[in-house]
């Protein structure tokens, strides 16, 4: 069982930055990949960024060049640094741990005002 707790969301103006954190209740060292998803109002949840156990990263085209995913295995924490935020980045952001099954956090709201 993996419990994930996201933090760091909030209200920010367009062009601003936020850093989201996802703290896991277990060691993430051997978790194949960790990911950040987001779900905007009235839309389906979408994958924003992933990071593998070996540190390889991938990003949705909509966030590439602005968001950076990273992991600190010693702290069992995954981060999402979000820069140059746009109003269309407004969503609930969810952390996920993909092992034999997927574990999800409760989400953190990010609101970007224009």
Secondary structure, 3 states (H helix, E strand, C coil): CCCEEEECCEEEECCCCEEEEEEECCCCCCCCEEEEEEECCCCCCEEEEEEECCCCEEECCCCCCCEEEEEEHHHCEEEEEECCCCHHHCEEEEEEEECCCEEECCCEEEEEEC
